[in-house]
Amino acid sequence: MRTRKKQRIIIGMLCSILVGLAIGYAVINQALNIEGYAVLIKEMV
């Protein structure tokens, strides 16, 4: 009985950590604004 209760607690903690990481990643990814440009020069020989 106690091992099943511990398993549920551990699974619940892992799920909440996973959800927290997913939310954190989404917030950081949305806040990040990467701007840049590239120049491609091709010489015809």
N, CA, C, O and CB atoms as a CASP TS submission, in Angstrom:
PFRMAT TS
TARGET T0000
AUTHOR 0000-0000-0000
METHOD Language model
MODEL 1
PARENT N/A
ATOM      1  N   MET     1       0.832  -1.200   0.000  1.00  0.00           N
ATOM      2  CA  MET     1       0.000   0.000   0.000  1.00  0.00           C
ATOM      3  C   MET     1       0.869   1.254   0.000  1.00  0.00           C
ATOM      4  O   MET     1       0.578   2.220  -0.705  1.00  0.00           O
ATOM      5  CB  MET     1      -0.943   0.003   1.216  1.00  0.00           C
ATOM      6  N   ARG     2       1.937   1.233   0.794  1.00  0.00           N
ATOM      7  CA  ARG     2       2.778   2.418   0.882  1.00  0.00           C
ATOM      8  C   ARG     2       3.578   2.633  -0.397  1.00  0.00           C
ATOM      9  O   ARG     2       3.805   3.771  -0.810  1.00  0.00           O
ATOM     10  CB  ARG     2       3.717   2.308   2.070  1.00  0.00           C
ATOM     11  N   THR     3       4.003   1.541  -1.021  1.00  0.00           N
ATOM     12  CA  THR     3       4.782   1.699  -2.252  1.00  0.00           C
ATOM     13  C   THR     3       3.922   2.283  -3.370  1.00  0.00           C
ATOM     14  O   THR     3       4.410   3.071  -4.181  1.00  0.00           O
ATOM     15  CB  THR     3       5.373   0.347  -2.691  1.00  0.00           C
ATOM     16  N   ARG     4       2.652   1.906  -3.418  1.00  0.00           N
ATOM     17  CA  ARG     4       1.759   2.453  -4.438  1.00  0.00           C
ATOM     18  C   ARG     4       1.538   3.947  -4.202  1.00  0.00           C
ATOM     19  O   ARG     4       1.455   4.722  -5.155  1.00  0.00           O
ATOM     20  CB  ARG     4       0.409   1.701  -4.439  1.00  0.00           C
ATOM     21  N   LYS     5       1.444   4.347  -2.948  1.00  0.00           N
ATOM     22  CA  LYS     5       1.273   5.759  -2.620  1.00  0.00           C
ATOM     23  C   LYS     5       2.522   6.543  -3.006  1.00  0.00           C
ATOM     24  O   LYS     5       2.423   7.654  -3.528  1.00  0.00           O
ATOM     25  CB  LYS     5       0.968   5.937  -1.120  1.00  0.00           C
ATOM     26  N   LYS     6       3.693   5.971  -2.751  1.00  0.00           N
ATOM     27  CA  LYS     6       4.941   6.626  -3.124  1.00  0.00           C
ATOM     28  C   LYS     6       5.048   6.749  -4.646  1.00  0.00           C
ATOM     29  O   LYS     6       5.501   7.770  -5.164  1.00  0.00           O
ATOM     30  CB  LYS     6       6.146   5.848  -2.560  1.00  0.00           C
ATOM     31  N   GLN     7       4.631   5.711  -5.346  1.00  0.00           N
ATOM     32  CA  GLN     7       4.670   5.746  -6.810  1.00  0.00           C
ATOM     33  C   GLN     7       3.783   6.856  -7.346  1.00  0.00           C
ATOM     34  O   GLN     7       4.177   7.579  -8.261  1.00  0.00           O
ATOM     35  CB  GLN     7       4.236   4.396  -7.394  1.00  0.00           C
ATOM     36  N   ARG     8       2.600   6.995  -6.791  1.00  0.00           N
ATOM     37  CA  ARG     8       1.686   8.052  -7.235  1.00  0.00           C
ATOM     38  C   ARG     8       2.267   9.433  -6.966  1.00  0.00           C
ATOM     39  O   ARG     8       2.138  10.337  -7.791  1.00  0.00           O
ATOM     40  CB  ARG     8       0.330   7.913  -6.540  1.00  0.00           C
ATOM     41  N   ILE     9       2.907   9.594  -5.812  1.00  0.00           N
ATOM     42  CA  ILE     9       3.514  10.881  -5.478  1.00  0.00           C
ATOM     43  C   ILE     9       4.650  11.190  -6.440  1.00  0.00           C
ATOM     44  O   ILE     9       4.766  12.313  -6.930  1.00  0.00           O
ATOM     45  CB  ILE     9       4.026  10.884  -4.024  1.00  0.00           C
ATOM     46  N   ILE    10       5.488  10.196  -6.713  1.00  0.00           N
ATOM     47  CA  ILE    10       6.620  10.403  -7.624  1.00  0.00           C
ATOM     48  C   ILE    10       6.128  10.700  -9.035  1.00  0.00           C
ATOM     49  O   ILE    10       6.656  11.593  -9.698  1.00  0.00           O
ATOM     50  CB  ILE    10       7.542   9.167  -7.635  1.00  0.00           C
ATOM     51  N   ILE    11       5.127   9.968  -9.499  1.00  0.00           N
ATOM     52  CA  ILE    11       4.578  10.210 -10.841  1.00  0.00           C
ATOM     53  C   ILE    11       3.956  11.597 -10.915  1.00  0.00           C
ATOM     54  O   ILE    11       4.131  12.296 -11.912  1.00  0.00           O
ATOM     55  CB  ILE    11       3.529   9.135 -11.208  1.00  0.00           C
ATOM     56  N   GLY    12       3.245  11.999  -9.894  1.00  0.00           N
ATOM     57  CA  GLY    12       2.654  13.332  -9.858  1.00  0.00           C
ATOM     58  C   GLY    12       3.712  14.420  -9.882  1.00  0.00           C
ATOM     59  O   GLY    12       3.559  15.423 -10.579  1.00  0.00           O
ATOM     60  N   MET    13       4.786  14.227  -9.126  1.00  0.00           N
ATOM     61  CA  MET    13       5.867  15.208  -9.114  1.00  0.00           C
ATOM     62  C   MET    13       6.540  15.292 -10.480  1.00  0.00           C
ATOM     63  O   MET    13       6.827  16.389 -10.959  1.00  0.00           O
ATOM     64  CB  MET    13       6.899  14.854  -8.038  1.00  0.00           C
ATOM     65  N   LEU    14       6.792  14.156 -11.107  1.00  0.00           N
ATOM     66  CA  LEU    14       7.424  14.153 -12.423  1.00  0.00           C
ATOM     67  C   LEU    14       6.547  14.830 -13.467  1.00  0.00           C
ATOM     68  O   LEU    14       7.039  15.578 -14.312  1.00  0.00           O
ATOM     69  CB  LEU    14       7.735  12.728 -12.853  1.00  0.00           C
ATOM     70  N   CYS    15       5.248  14.565 -13.405  1.00  0.00           N
ATOM     71  CA  CYS    15       4.325  15.209 -14.346  1.00  0.00           C
ATOM     72  C   CYS    15       4.292  16.718 -14.139  1.00  0.00           C
ATOM     73  O   CYS    15       4.280  17.477 -15.108  1.00  0.00           O
ATOM     74  CB  CYS    15       2.913  14.630 -14.192  1.00  0.00           C
ATOM     75  N   SER    16       4.278  17.154 -12.896  1.00  0.00           N
ATOM     76  CA  SER    16       4.244  18.592 -12.638  1.00  0.00           C
ATOM     77  C   SER    16       5.550  19.255 -13.054  1.00  0.00           C
ATOM     78  O   SER    16       5.534  20.388 -13.535  1.00  0.00           O
ATOM     79  CB  SER    16       3.967  18.863 -11.158  1.00  0.00           C
ATOM     80  N   ILE    17       6.669  18.582 -12.882  1.00  0.00           N
ATOM     81  CA  ILE    17       7.948  19.126 -13.339  1.00  0.00           C
ATOM     82  C   ILE    17       7.960  19.220 -14.850  1.00  0.00           C
ATOM     83  O   ILE    17       8.429  20.211 -15.408  1.00  0.00           O
ATOM     84  CB  ILE    17       9.121  18.261 -12.848  1.00  0.00           C
ATOM     85  N   LEU    18       7.452  18.203 -15.512  1.00  0.00           N
ATOM     86  CA  LEU    18       7.408  18.205 -16.975  1.00  0.00           C
ATOM     87  C   LEU    18       6.534  19.346 -17.497  1.00  0.00           C
ATOM     88  O   LEU    18       6.905  20.030 -18.451  1.00  0.00           O
ATOM     89  CB  LEU    18       6.884  16.857 -17.497  1.00  0.00           C
ATOM     90  N   VAL    19       5.388  19.547 -16.879  1.00  0.00           N
ATOM     91  CA  VAL    19       4.497  20.635 -17.291  1.00  0.00           C
ATOM     92  C   VAL    19       5.174  21.985 -17.026  1.00  0.00           C
ATOM     93  O   VAL    19       5.084  22.895 -17.850  1.00  0.00           O
ATOM     94  CB  VAL    19       3.133  20.548 -16.538  1.00  0.00           C
ATOM     95  N   GLY    20       5.837  22.114 -15.902  1.00  0.00           N
ATOM     96  CA  GLY    20       6.543  23.354 -15.582  1.00  0.00           C
ATOM     97  C   GLY    20       7.646  23.658 -16.586  1.00  0.00           C
ATOM     98  O   GLY    20       7.810  24.805 -17.003  1.00  0.00           O
ATOM     99  N   LEU    21       8.402  22.634 -16.975  1.00  0.00           N
ATOM    100  CA  LEU    21       9.454  22.830 -17.966  1.00  0.00           C
ATOM    101  C   LEU    21       8.868  23.212 -19.318  1.00  0.00           C
ATOM    102  O   LEU    21       9.416  24.066 -20.015  1.00  0.00           O
ATOM    103  CB  LEU    21      10.302  21.567 -18.098  1.00  0.00           C
ATOM    104  N   ALA    22       7.771  22.590 -19.686  1.00  0.00           N
ATOM    105  CA  ALA    22       7.135  22.909 -20.967  1.00  0.00           C
ATOM    106  C   ALA    22       6.637  24.349 -20.982  1.00  0.00           C
ATOM    107  O   ALA    22       6.801  25.051 -21.980  1.00  0.00           O
ATOM    108  CB  ALA    22       5.971  21.946 -21.246  1.00  0.00           C
ATOM    109  N   ILE    23       6.035  24.793 -19.895  1.00  0.00           N
ATOM    110  CA  ILE    23       5.552  26.172 -19.812  1.00  0.00           C
ATOM    111  C   ILE    23       6.731  27.147 -19.827  1.00  0.00           C
ATOM    112  O   ILE    23       6.681  28.171 -20.508  1.00  0.00           O
ATOM    113  CB  ILE    23       4.700  26.376 -18.534  1.00  0.00           C
ATOM    114  N   GLY    24       7.777  26.836 -19.090  1.00  0.00           N
ATOM    115  CA  GLY    24       8.963  27.692 -19.080  1.00  0.00           C
ATOM    116  C   GLY    24       9.599  27.800 -20.447  1.00  0.00           C
ATOM    117  O   GLY    24      10.000  28.886 -20.866  1.00  0.00           O
ATOM    118  N   TYR    25       9.695  26.684 -21.145  1.00  0.00           N
ATOM    119  CA  TYR    25      10.265  26.695 -22.494  1.00  0.00           C
ATOM    120  C   TYR    25       9.405  27.536 -23.434  1.00  0.00           C
ATOM    121  O   TYR    25       9.933  28.291 -24.251  1.00  0.00           O
ATOM    122  CB  TYR    25      10.399  25.257 -23.036  1.00  0.00           C
ATOM    123  N   ALA    26       8.091  27.409 -23.322  1.00  0.00           N
ATOM    124  CA  ALA    26       7.200  28.186 -24.187  1.00  0.00           C
ATOM    125  C   ALA    26       7.337  29.681 -23.905  1.00  0.00           C
ATOM    126  O   ALA    26       7.336  30.486 -24.836  1.00  0.00           O
ATOM    127  CB  ALA    26       5.740  27.742 -23.992  1.00  0.00           C
ATOM    128  N   VAL    27       7.455  30.057 -22.641  1.00  0.00           N
ATOM    129  CA  VAL    27       7.592  31.472 -22.292  1.00  0.00           C
ATOM    130  C   VAL    27       8.916  32.020 -22.809  1.00  0.00           C
ATOM    131  O   VAL    27       8.953  33.112 -23.376  1.00  0.00           O
ATOM    132  CB  VAL    27       7.492  31.669 -20.765  1.00  0.00           C
ATOM    133  N   ILE    28       9.997  31.280 -22.623  1.00  0.00           N
ATOM    134  CA  ILE    28      11.304  31.738 -23.085  1.00  0.00           C
ATOM    135  C   ILE    28      11.340  31.792 -24.605  1.00  0.00           C
ATOM    136  O   ILE    28      11.880  32.739 -25.178  1.00  0.00           O
ATOM    137  CB  ILE    28      12.419  30.821 -22.558  1.00  0.00           C
ATOM    138  N   ASN    29      10.774  30.795 -25.260  1.00  0.00           N
ATOM    139  CA  ASN    29      10.780  30.749 -26.709  1.00  0.00           C
ATOM    140  C   ASN    29       9.965  31.894 -27.295  1.00  0.00           C
ATOM    141  O   ASN    29      10.322  32.437 -28.340  1.00  0.00           O
ATOM    142  CB  ASN    29      10.242  29.414 -27.197  1.00  0.00           C
ATOM    143  N   GLN    30       8.890  32.259 -26.642  1.00  0.00           N
ATOM    144  CA  GLN    30       8.051  33.356 -27.122  1.00  0.00           C
ATOM    145  C   GLN    30       8.724  34.703 -26.868  1.00  0.00           C
ATOM    146  O   GLN    30       8.583  35.624 -27.672  1.00  0.00           O
ATOM    147  CB  GLN    30       6.671  33.315 -26.444  1.00  0.00           C
ATOM    148  N   ALA    31       9.447  34.825 -25.768  1.00  0.00           N
ATOM    149  CA  ALA    31      10.086  36.087 -25.420  1.00  0.00           C
ATOM    150  C   ALA    31      11.343  36.320 -26.252  1.00  0.00           C
ATOM    151  O   ALA    31      11.765  37.463 -26.425  1.00  0.00           O
ATOM    152  CB  ALA    31      10.429  36.113 -23.933  1.00  0.00           C
ATOM    153  N   LEU    32      11.940  35.259 -26.765  1.00  0.00           N
ATOM    154  CA  LEU    32      13.160  35.389 -27.551  1.00  0.00           C
ATOM    155  C   LEU    32      12.833  35.944 -28.928  1.00  0.00           C
ATOM    156  O   LEU    32      11.930  35.451 -29.603  1.00  0.00           O
ATOM    157  CB  LEU    32      13.881  34.035 -27.672  1.00  0.00           C
ATOM    158  N   ASN    33      13.552  36.946 -29.334  1.00  0.00           N
ATOM    159  CA  ASN    33      13.349  37.523 -30.653  1.00  0.00           C
ATOM    160  C   ASN    33      14.703  37.554 -31.354  1.00  0.00           C
ATOM    161  O   ASN    33      15.553  38.388 -31.042  1.00  0.00           O
ATOM    162  CB  ASN    33      12.714  38.958 -30.565  1.00  0.00           C
ATOM    163  N   ILE    34      14.892  36.663 -32.278  1.00  0.00           N
ATOM    164  CA  ILE    34      16.163  36.567 -32.983  1.00  0.00           C
ATOM    165  C   ILE    34      15.986  37.191 -34.359  1.00  0.00           C
ATOM    166  O   ILE    34      15.175  36.735 -35.165  1.00  0.00           O
ATOM    167  CB  ILE    34      16.646  35.084 -33.091  1.00  0.00           C
ATOM    168  N   GLU    35      16.745  38.223 -34.611  1.00  0.00           N
ATOM    169  CA  GLU    35      16.687  38.895 -35.907  1.00  0.00           C
ATOM    170  C   GLU    35      18.075  38.863 -36.515  1.00  0.00           C
ATOM    171  O   GLU    35      19.080  38.953 -35.811  1.00  0.00           O
ATOM    172  CB  GLU    35      16.166  40.362 -35.772  1.00  0.00           C
ATOM    173  N   GLY    36      18.115  38.737 -37.809  1.00  0.00           N
ATOM    174  CA  GLY    36      19.399  38.730 -38.487  1.00  0.00           C
ATOM    175  C   GLY    36      19.184  38.734 -39.977  1.00  0.00           C
ATOM    176  O   GLY    36      18.051  38.697 -40.457  1.00  0.00           O
ATOM    177  N   TYR    37      20.276  38.780 -40.701  1.00  0.00           N
ATOM    178  CA  TYR    37      20.174  38.730 -42.145  1.00  0.00           C
ATOM    179  C   TYR    37      21.381  37.965 -42.685  1.00  0.00           C
ATOM    180  O   TYR    37      22.398  37.809 -42.009  1.00  0.00           O
ATOM    181  CB  TYR    37      20.092  40.162 -42.753  1.00  0.00           C
ATOM    182  N   ALA    38      21.243  37.510 -43.877  1.00  0.00           N
ATOM    183  CA  ALA    38      22.326  36.783 -44.530  1.00  0.00           C
ATOM    184  C   ALA    38      22.458  37.287 -45.946  1.00  0.00           C
ATOM    185  O   ALA    38      21.473  37.660 -46.583  1.00  0.00           O
ATOM    186  CB  ALA    38      22.078  35.253 -44.508  1.00  0.00           C
ATOM    187  N   VAL    39      23.675  37.294 -46.430  1.00  0.00           N
ATOM    188  CA  VAL    39      23.941  37.717 -47.797  1.00  0.00           C
ATOM    189  C   VAL    39      24.593  36.548 -48.509  1.00  0.00           C
ATOM    190  O   VAL    39      25.564  35.968 -48.023  1.00  0.00           O
ATOM    191  CB  VAL    39      24.845  38.998 -47.847  1.00  0.00           C
ATOM    192  N   LEU    40      24.051  36.215 -49.658  1.00  0.00           N
ATOM    193  CA  LEU    40      24.579  35.116 -50.448  1.00  0.00           C
ATOM    194  C   LEU    40      25.029  35.667 -51.788  1.00  0.00           C
ATOM    195  O   LEU    40      24.229  36.215 -52.547  1.00  0.00           O
ATOM    196  CB  LEU    40      23.524  33.987 -50.629  1.00  0.00           C
ATOM    197  N   ILE    41      26.296  35.520 -52.068  1.00  0.00           N
ATOM    198  CA  ILE    41      26.855  36.017 -53.332  1.00  0.00           C
ATOM    199  C   ILE    41      27.380  34.812 -54.107  1.00  0.00           C
ATOM    200  O   ILE    41      28.194  34.030 -53.614  1.00  0.00           O
ATOM    201  CB  ILE    41      28.001  37.084 -53.086  1.00  0.00           C
ATOM    202  N   LYS    42      26.894  34.694 -55.312  1.00  0.00           N
ATOM    203  CA  LYS    42      27.328  33.585 -56.146  1.00  0.00           C
ATOM    204  C   LYS    42      27.952  34.166 -57.408  1.00  0.00           C
ATOM    205  O   LYS    42      27.332  34.963 -58.112  1.00  0.00           O
ATOM    206  CB  LYS    42      26.141  32.625 -56.486  1.00  0.00           C
ATOM    207  N   GLU    43      29.164  33.763 -57.680  1.00  0.00           N
ATOM    208  CA  GLU    43      29.847  34.259 -58.864  1.00  0.00           C
ATOM    209  C   GLU    43      29.651  33.274 -60.000  1.00  0.00           C
ATOM    210  O   GLU    43      29.840  32.068 -59.837  1.00  0.00           O
ATOM    211  CB  GLU    43      31.350  34.486 -58.587  1.00  0.00           C
ATOM    212  N   MET    44      29.273  33.797 -61.138  1.00  0.00           N
ATOM    213  CA  MET    44      29.110  32.973 -62.332  1.00  0.00           C
ATOM    214  C   MET    44      30.455  32.899 -63.047  1.00  0.00           C
ATOM    215  O   MET    44      30.986  33.923 -63.476  1.00  0.00           O
ATOM    216  CB  MET    44      28.000  33.550 -63.275  1.00  0.00           C
ATOM    217  N   VAL    45      30.997  31.721 -63.178  1.00  0.00           N
ATOM    218  CA  VAL    45      32.299  31.567 -63.845  1.00  0.00           C
ATOM    219  C   VAL    45      32.126  30.822 -65.133  1.00  0.00           C
ATOM    220  O   VAL    45      33.101  30.588 -65.846  1.00  0.00           O
ATOM    221  CB  VAL    45      33.306  30.839 -62.946  1.00  0.00           C
TER
END
